């Protein structure tokens, strides 16, 4: 029975994306490999954008209310 594929984390995706950028910036890769890395990087970037958007939805900002007490409101 094959092992379950682990869910990608934001941190792992960001780290891999940084590796891809460094590799592509080196200019030492063949065109075909650069294209494959570009495709992978685009998928990782979209994954990261979605993760950040989801995180923003749950973030709450605590501010001082009119009476001085803390007020929790949705992140804008």
Secondary structure, DSSP 8 states (H G I E B T S, - for coil): ---------HHHHHHHHHHHHHHHHHT-S-HHHHHHHHHHHHHHHHHHHHHHHHHHHH-EEEEE-TTSSEEEEE--
